[in-house]
Amino acid sequence: MARKRRGEGQTALVTGASAGIGVDLAECFAQDGYNLVLAARSADALRDVATRLAAKHKVTATPIAADLQVQGGGSKLAAEIKKQGLTVDVVVNNAGYGIAGAFDGSKLDEQLGMIDLNDRALVELTHIYWPQMLKNKRGGVLNVASTAAFQPGPLMAIYYASKAFVLSFSEALWEEANGTGVHVSCLCPGPTQSKFRDRAGTGKTRLSNRKVMTSMEVARQGYAGFRNNKRVVITGFSNAMTARLVPFLPRRTLLKIVRGVQSPKEG
Ligand SMILES: NC(=O)c1ccc[n+]([C@@H]2O[C@H](COP(=O)([O-])OP(=O)(O)OC[C@H]3O[C@@H](n4cnc5c(N)ncnc54)[C@H](OP(=O)(O)O)[C@@H]3O)[C@@H](O)[C@H]2O)c1
């Protein structure tokens, strides 16, 4: 008889599942038997991911096109999930974007948009599904932050701050859920292969000289961490070491270092 997979009978909602890390996180959950609800704006890409993962891992995968950056985007998505007769056991808050550059001269709608997607929508979806998770004593939340969460980010200030919010919120929830059976993990990737850097413009900064991990490596580590209810998952040895070093650096020195990393590449 085939071994029962850990996620059988449960559903994971994965946001930002049309590209990059979200696709691979969805695959990790599907591999373990979770049915999927996949959300992002690009309906065609979502449908392709859903069809491929459902066939490969013998799960159901429902694509729902949703813009989570708009006010109430999370509630609208949840209403559509309910309308389709689906429930959610695990929320993977992965959708997000960054914009590199000085705050001066930046576009306000893009700066606020980062807060709306990276933080507000993440809180909204977590708030919707959290009570049922606690009642069920299972499931949980996997929030995708970044190594940017561990320090302020001159020349990418709002993105770094938005990810610091995700880390702080996630760690607090982890403690609130302690002993309930509900898992909370905060995944903190460093530079990762995806479309992220095209949108963020980080390919033109010195940050792009750093080692880049594949999105599947990042997703596997994130999923393994979530399974074990690991509070914070920093992907890659050097990223983890750097994050551990940060609290010991004088703040002014740290700010200069990050500013250097976020500065445009020469030549
Ligand atoms: N790549 C890196 O170096 C890196 C490092 C650290 C942390 N991260 C974090 O990892 C997460 C995933 O990023 P990624 O690297 O996989 O980037 P990506 O390839 O650009 O994927 C971003 C995903 O978010 C979705 N998304 C963007 N805007 C959305 C909106 N308004 N509503 C709903 N979905 C939206 C995109 O789909 P649509 O465009 O179809 O909506 C896409 O599926 C983000 O939170 C990012 O901050 C990335």
The ligand as a MOL file (V3000), in Angstrom:
LIG
                    3D

  0  0  0     0  0            999 V3000
M  V30 BEGIN CTAB
M  V30 COUNTS 48 52 0 0 0
M  V30 BEGIN ATOM
M  V30 1 N 14.5280 36.6170 -6.1950 0
M  V30 2 C 15.1820 37.1140 -5.1690 0
M  V30 3 O 16.3750 37.4370 -5.2710 0
M  V30 4 C 14.4760 37.2310 -3.8350 0
M  V30 5 C 15.2610 37.3740 -2.6870 0
M  V30 6 C 14.6480 37.5050 -1.4530 0
M  V30 7 C 13.2670 37.4650 -1.3480 0
M  V30 8 N 12.5190 37.3350 -2.4740 0 CHG=1
M  V30 9 C 11.0610 37.3290 -2.2990 0
M  V30 10 O 10.5440 36.1350 -2.8560 0
M  V30 11 C 9.1860 36.3390 -3.2340 0
M  V30 12 C 8.9730 35.7740 -4.6310 0
M  V30 13 O 9.7720 36.5140 -5.5360 0
M  V30 14 P 10.4510 35.8620 -6.8280 0
M  V30 15 O 11.9110 36.0220 -6.6770 0
M  V30 16 O 9.9000 34.5310 -7.1170 0 CHG=-1
M  V30 17 O 9.9800 36.9550 -7.9040 0
M  V30 18 P 9.1610 36.8270 -9.2800 0
M  V30 19 O 9.7410 35.7930 -10.1510 0
M  V30 20 O 9.0780 38.2420 -9.7720 0
M  V30 21 O 7.7100 36.3360 -8.8010 0
M  V30 22 C 6.8420 37.1910 -8.1000 0
M  V30 23 C 5.4720 36.5580 -8.0300 0
M  V30 24 O 4.5940 37.4850 -7.3620 0
M  V30 25 C 3.4500 37.7010 -8.1990 0
M  V30 26 N 2.9220 39.0560 -8.0470 0
M  V30 27 C 3.5360 40.2170 -8.3120 0
M  V30 28 N 2.7080 41.2410 -8.1390 0
M  V30 29 C 1.5080 40.7000 -7.7570 0
M  V30 30 C 0.2410 41.2540 -7.4340 0
M  V30 31 N 0.0100 42.5760 -7.4940 0
M  V30 32 N -0.7590 40.4070 -7.0890 0
M  V30 33 C -0.5510 39.0700 -7.0520 0
M  V30 34 N 0.6290 38.4860 -7.3430 0
M  V30 35 C 1.6410 39.3030 -7.6980 0
M  V30 36 C 3.9780 37.4750 -9.6270 0
M  V30 37 O 2.9290 37.1120 -10.5020 0
M  V30 38 P 2.1540 38.0830 -11.4950 0
M  V30 39 O 3.1590 39.0110 -12.0870 0
M  V30 40 O 1.5450 37.1200 -12.4650 0
M  V30 41 O 1.1260 38.7720 -10.6610 0
M  V30 42 C 4.8960 36.2840 -9.3970 0
M  V30 43 O 4.1500 35.0990 -9.3850 0
M  V30 44 C 8.9240 37.8390 -3.1200 0
M  V30 45 O 8.2120 38.1040 -1.9260 0
M  V30 46 C 10.3210 38.4410 -3.0360 0
M  V30 47 O 10.3450 39.6560 -2.3300 0
M  V30 48 C 13.0860 37.2080 -3.7140 0
M  V30 END ATOM
M  V30 BEGIN BOND
M  V30 1 1 1 2
M  V30 2 2 2 3
M  V30 3 1 2 4
M  V30 4 1 4 5
M  V30 5 2 4 48
M  V30 6 2 5 6
M  V30 7 1 6 7
M  V30 8 2 7 8
M  V30 9 1 8 9
M  V30 10 1 8 48
M  V30 11 1 9 10
M  V30 12 1 9 46
M  V30 13 1 10 11
M  V30 14 1 11 12
M  V30 15 1 11 44
M  V30 16 1 12 13
M  V30 17 1 13 14
M  V30 18 2 14 15
M  V30 19 1 14 16
M  V30 20 1 14 17
M  V30 21 1 17 18
M  V30 22 2 18 19
M  V30 23 1 18 20
M  V30 24 1 18 21
M  V30 25 1 21 22
M  V30 26 1 22 23
M  V30 27 1 23 24
M  V30 28 1 23 42
M  V30 29 1 24 25
M  V30 30 1 25 26
M  V30 31 1 25 36
M  V30 32 1 26 27
M  V30 33 1 26 35
M  V30 34 2 27 28
M  V30 35 1 28 29
M  V30 36 1 29 30
M  V30 37 2 29 35
M  V30 38 1 30 31
M  V30 39 2 30 32
M  V30 40 1 32 33
M  V30 41 2 33 34
M  V30 42 1 34 35
M  V30 43 1 36 37
M  V30 44 1 36 42
M  V30 45 1 37 38
M  V30 46 2 38 39
M  V30 47 1 38 40
M  V30 48 1 38 41
M  V30 49 1 42 43
M  V30 50 1 44 45
M  V30 51 1 44 46
M  V30 52 1 46 47
M  V30 END BOND
M  V30 END CTAB
M  END
